[in-house]
Amino acid sequence: MESKTPAQSRTTMTDMVLPSETNALQNLFGGELLARMDRAASIAAGRHSRRITVTASVNHVAFNLAIPLGSVVTVEAAVSRAYNTSMEVYIDVWIEDRYNGKKTKANEAIYTFVAVDETGKPTEVPELRPETELEQIRYEGALRRKQLSLVLAGKMKPDDATELKALFTKN
Ligand SMILES: CC(C)(COP(=O)(O)OP(=O)(O)OC[C@H]1O[C@@H](n2cnc3c(N)ncnc32)[C@H](O)[C@@H]1OP(=O)(O)O)[C@@H](O)C(=O)NCCC(=O)NCCS
């Protein structure tokens, strides 16, 4: 199976924040942002694998900036590493200044998707080939994040999480 670059899965979705999508402070409701990120990430994982993909886990979400009513929000997702049947997808969220068009990073998240066949059975995906410096950094950190996610899900013994443990081990 031929490897692919993050550019080949990059998915950009821009939409605005409507009143029905806000909380009592008139900022975008967290669950609405999670759904938008899930949709963009699902398309990115589908572009990488050309398979049906399902969300296996949400590994990380940081709601750093509130997103006010009326904001123009761009969600950008791309596969940051691929394994046997699973893919890590990195999502960046930007808000755009209405008057000068300047984009500010508001949030980011990391999801894991699994490619499946028509019966829901996990199926192989192409490898990921990072190109830029940022893509390389995200690729290198991904294995630790996968191990952490599997340990938390009770699917990996902490002792087997070699790369994750190395983070906490002094030389
Ligand atoms: C995701 C799913 C296909 C995994 O099935 P499974 O029987 O655990 O399959 P496996 O153990 O073979 O794992 C498949 C891959 O997922 C990875 N995986 C499973 N759980 C994971 C987790 N919590 N975090 C990170 N990766 C995970 C495994 O490491 C494996 O990756 P690899 O093949 O690239 O090494 C299955 O649990 C499922 O269908 N879940 C429901 C998905 C869904 O409906 N999502 C929407 C939620 S509303």
The ligand as an ORCA input file, in Angstrom:
! r2SCAN-3c Opt
* xyz 0 1
  C     -12.809      1.275     17.152
  C     -13.076     -0.209     16.978
  C     -13.268     -0.539     15.485
  C     -11.844     -0.952     17.513
  O     -12.155     -2.295     17.489
  P     -11.280     -3.367     18.317
  O     -11.983     -4.658     18.308
  O     -10.811     -2.753     19.603
  O     -10.102     -3.562     17.312
  P      -8.593     -3.738     17.605
  O      -8.292     -4.124     19.004
  O      -8.089     -4.622     16.490
  O      -8.047     -2.265     17.397
  C      -8.038     -1.686     16.109
  C      -7.086     -0.516     16.140
  O      -7.663      0.498     16.965
  C      -6.717      0.909     17.933
  N      -7.451      1.319     19.121
  C      -8.469      0.675     19.717
  N      -8.885      1.372     20.791
  C      -8.097      2.480     20.860
  C      -8.016      3.575     21.749
  N      -8.844      3.689     22.797
  N      -7.066      4.514     21.534
  C      -6.229      4.418     20.489
  N      -6.261      3.402     19.591
  C      -7.185      2.438     19.787
  C      -5.862     -0.333     18.169
  O      -4.611      0.005     18.728
  C      -5.719     -0.840     16.750
  O      -4.782     -0.033     16.065
  P      -3.727     -0.629     14.996
  O      -4.414     -1.729     14.228
  O      -3.422      0.529     14.106
  O      -2.560     -1.074     15.786
  C     -14.335     -0.689     17.781
  O     -14.101     -0.554     19.175
  C     -15.572      0.091     17.415
  O     -16.184     -0.174     16.376
  N     -15.980      1.050     18.264
  C     -17.122      1.886     18.006
  C     -16.734      3.037     17.081
  C     -17.834      4.053     16.973
  O     -18.975      3.699     16.800
  N     -17.460      5.338     17.067
  C     -18.408      6.389     17.132
  C     -18.751      6.631     18.559
  S     -20.333      7.278     18.752
*
